[in-house]
Amino acid sequence: METAEVKKERVVAGRGLIDFVFSWSLTDVLNSNFYKYKVWKIPMTFSTVTEYKRSFILPLLEETHADLLSCMASLPQAPSCEIISVKRITKDYKLPKDFFYSIVLKLSKVKKSDAEGTYKPQCGDVIAITDAKPKSAGDLGRSKISYVIAIVLGVQDNLTRLSILSSKPILLVEDKMKDIKSGTLFAINLINLTTNIRIWEELKTNVKDHNLNIIQQVLQTNFVDVENCSICQHHLKKKHSSAYSNIIARIRSSELNESQKSAVLRCIDTRECHHQNSVKMIWGPPGTGKTKTVGFLLHSLLKMNCRTLTCAPTNTAVLEVTERLLKTAKESMEYDTYSLADIVLFGNGEKMKIKDHDELLDVFLDHRVDFLEKFFFSSSVWEDSLISTISFLEHPERQYGLYLTNRRVKDYEENKDKKNEVLGKGETNRNQSEGTSDKSSRDKKDKKGNKVSNSVIVEILKEKEEKKKVEDMLSLKAEKKQPKHEKEKEKEQAEGDKKCDDFLTYEEFMKKRFGCISKRLSFYIVNLHTHLPTSFVSQQTAKKMISAFDSLKSFQKLLDEVVSRDKPGGCLKFSVARTECLEVLKSLPQKFPVPEFHDRWDIKKFCLENACLIFCTVSSSAKLHAGGMSNALELVVIDEAAQIKECESAIPLQLPGVRHAILIGDEKQLPATVKSKISEEAAFGRSLFERLAMLGHKKHLLNVQHRMHPSISLFPNGEFYQYQILDGPNVKNQSYNRRFLRGTMYDSYSFINIAHGKEEFDNKHSLKNMVEVAVISEIVSSLHKNFIETKENVTIGIISPYKAQVYAIQENLKIYSDDDSSDFTVSVRSVDGFQGGEEDVIIMSTVRCNGNGSVGFLSNSQRANAGLTRARYCLWILGNAETLIRSGSIWNKLVLDAKKRRCFHNAEEDKNLAYAIAAALVDLNQLNILLNIDSILFRNARWKVCFDDAFWRSMVRVKNNELCKQVLSLLEKLSNGWRQPQKGRNVIMHDKISSQLLEYYKVNDQLYLVWTIDIIQENSNHIQVLKVLDILPLSSIAELEKQLEILFKSYQLDKISRCKYKCNDGDLIVPMRWSISNGTAEANRVKDLVSKALAALGLIDN
């Protein structure tokens, strides 16, 4: 946030908005309806610019209020820090509302796990100042210093010293009338107002102070169409410049598809119109190569030297479009990195994580200024380095002679010091008197020698000073770009230099000395033609600099090869190479015509004014208003324009000089995020792109998608784009039919029904569904096993609209890598976080599972479209079909479409998923579902499986997912007829009925599965079923037997006989079925056989 002093009053940007925020009491903040009856819907058209700007003011205030209210709900988790000092800024402090203070924070080092709650201050932060950390919003009202909030205006001293503007006097300071030196105060971070302040400034600025050419074009529906402009059409018939013609020819011969070529050509033609202003819209549905098209367009504008600002809503989107432009530009660069200075990316390096993007460092403004600052403020480093290298190459023998002279002087001085150390303290006086005459005679003898060595010493000192200056600059790139083996080589060389006290031979001196000065000069050559704008370094000069760089490198290599001057052909080769190197070095300019700079901001302004392409977020473009650039922009290109609130997009559109705007986006995908329901209903989140599209503004459609398998693109293409999108030849190719798991459930497109999920809130009031989490974990585990077997690279994206679900999935999948360099990666993000991204496999978790079809903001069709269009080869959607069908939303259509296309599957069709669901329900203690889960787990088994309540209670008590899977696996085998061999079975040895009917199989070292055969009536039949009784340690089974013995004694003999009856099918035991009407004779025969067997055991009497 920038401040200035005008007439001794400190001016704060966005002061009007800040004063509104300061005026809200705690009660006002906590009142969700505070602005409810003050906010009106933003109209579709406007009569004047004043009306246009005014319509956004109240919705912006309400959105700011909602943001603050939202923060209050999670106040205990808000980042905080202790304040150790508060001082008035006396020169600015002025009643009744200019309460400026300087505060010092106590920042301490924290573990990564605790970093979330640590406050890292930024300009624009709104903080609450309190004497205790609040446990709720109500605690702010009970603080000794009442409800005091402040805004951070400046951050200094490594984030510890802040200048702030407070809403009211900080009473602990005012009461004592002195600065706080002790006591406890805390700064609680609430929200950041930077973006809202920038919007406010644009809305409140006098209409006469800004460029309103573009804004005036979008007020009504009478849009300007420069394509049909008669003046431009007449101009087209005239001779165009060769540069323009070359650009057109390059576009037409490119690999872009026809719709992409047409979009770029129309934008280029728009730029050529200088007599009127317009807005061009490019409609880029998912996978249609929007970013590629924008990159090609920007490179064409770069070739035409058209000053263009490219914006996007987020840092991620800005980095993506910058990377695409650089990729395109570098493919056609003739002279290494020359002309990169015409491209500037600026913003917050930490938020951008710019250090993770080596390829962008050369165009990142702060990095460029770091080099130029040292270069411009270090006098004549370039000139000195160039002259020093030329001088060395011209007179290497003289340089070597000076080196020898200097070495002798150095040795002499060292010997003299050693002699002085040997002299005893007792002879000090005598030595002093003798030393006086000796000194005068020595001075006379050494004077001549010193005259000879003075020039050498001066030069060496100068070189050391230059070397020290350049060391920091060298480190800017060397650490990241230098190969490891070169670093080790330099380290060894440095250690060798320290150990070597002998005189260097001529060859050694040449090699070492040239290596030092050429390295320094090469560093300047590379960075100057990279970071100085092309208007200050001509193409011819750049060509010479690159030639000089290559020549220095070749000469150094030659020095490494020439062991001695006596080597055959060495002297001649050396002489020719030296002459060539000198020739090219002498052709380089000793100075560059750059202006004089006073500070770092001057250099930033210089870079921005002389750049052709500038990249930043829409919000950050506000800094260009404050910069006062003399070289105006021509075009503004806004990528992802449909994701930006219209009032925010007005920031770059009002920059001086802007003649045309190009909006690229898709209103069918994610809109801007709006927290306030009131503002959302007022259309505050509506983008300029969407409003113009609704008003019928012409859009150029990119109509070929190259991302999704046709079965994935089919539903969104029909539902959102009325089948206007064609599948590219690449996705229709047979090679695009990649399958990662077996079964139709895992074809390229499927809906997987999770019938027994459970939605629940986390502590931050976001929804999650742990059953879906378990299913996702099982699927990813299977994908990983397949990857281990096939070694086939795969990237997996998991998307959910709910933050709690995203976090729960991340926690379950920690073991898998999200590193892009890995061959198996798993990325888990929200729908918003995945906008613009793509992966081989996408698993989408819809979370919602309830009886009334409530799906909340999941019903937003734009959010659904964004999630459904991220996959390349496979899209698997997880959800509760019943809930989604009842929702009456887009998800109703999706589920019905999946059923119609036979892409609908129940999760239990995959036995591993069925086990995972059961294990999750056990973990969730969902007994009511577990008691009826037999039909889910064993729907296709030969035996019907029934569960006793005690079994599930035991499972819930144990709460061990792995054990649950082991038990269910054992039950699956039992339900399909497998039985343990007789010798491996646990036989109950006693004469009770339970010994004949009860079975217990070992699950692990501690627990046994206890089961029996029961008879149930089904329709007109009696059938055998497998009944699972419990899972117990061996020591507890005897007690269960006693309880069951009572039950078994109540059985009729025919029931006992049927329970014991075994029907073999090969090695398997299959269930027996008896007809109730016809089964009496058979039952009697079995009864007789069993009675005889029981009588033989003496059980009937018992």
VENGI-V214418 format. One record per run of one state. SS is the DSSP state (@ for helix, = for strand, . for the rest). FROM is the first residue (numbers start at 1). LEN is the number of residues. If there is no record, write none. Layout:
SS,FROM,LEN
SS,FROM,LEN
This chain:
.,1,2
=,3,4
.,7,2
=,9,4
.,13,2
@,15,9
.,24,2
@,26,5
.,31,18
@,49,6
.,55,2
@,57,17
.,74,1
@,75,3
.,78,2
=,80,9
.,89,5
=,94,1
.,95,3
=,98,9
.,107,5
@,112,6
=,118,1
.,119,6
=,125,6
.,131,7
@,138,4
.,142,6
=,148,9
.,157,4
=,161,6
.,167,4
@,171,6
.,177,3
=,180,1
.,181,4
=,185,8
.,193,1
@,194,11
.,205,2
@,207,3
.,210,3
@,213,5
.,218,8
@,226,3
.,229,1
@,230,7
.,237,5
@,242,11
.,253,5
@,258,14
.,272,6
=,278,6
.,284,6
@,290,14
.,304,4
=,308,5
.,313,2
@,315,17
.,332,8
@,340,3
=,343,3
.,346,3
@,349,4
.,353,1
@,354,3
.,357,1
@,358,6
=,364,1
@,365,12
.,377,4
@,381,14
.,395,1
@,396,27
.,423,2
@,425,57
.,482,2
@,484,16
.,500,6
@,506,26
.,532,7
@,539,23
.,562,8
@,570,17
.,587,13
@,600,10
.,610,3
=,613,5
.,618,4
@,622,6
.,628,7
=,635,4
.,639,2
@,641,3
.,644,2
@,646,8
.,654,6
=,660,6
.,666,11
@,677,5
.,682,6
@,688,7
.,695,5
=,700,2
.,702,2
=,704,2
.,706,4
@,710,12
.,722,4
=,726,2
.,728,1
@,729,4
.,733,1
@,734,3
.,737,7
@,744,3
.,747,2
=,749,5
.,754,5
=,759,3
.,762,5
=,767,3
@,770,21
.,791,3
=,794,7
.,801,2
@,803,10
.,813,11
=,824,7
@,831,4
.,835,4
=,839,7
.,846,10
@,856,4
.,860,1
@,861,8
.,869,2
=,871,9
.,880,1
@,881,6
.,887,3
@,890,11
.,901,3
=,904,3
@,907,3
.,910,1
@,911,13
.,924,3
@,927,4
.,931,3
@,934,4
.,938,7
=,945,3
.,948,1
@,949,10
.,959,2
@,961,15
.,976,6
@,982,3
.,985,9
@,994,4
=,998,5
.,1003,4
=,1007,12
.,1019,2
=,1021,13
@,1034,16
.,1050,3
@,1053,8
.,1061,2
=,1063,3
.,1066,2
=,1068,3
.,1071,2
=,1073,3
.,1076,4
@,1080,18
.,1098,5
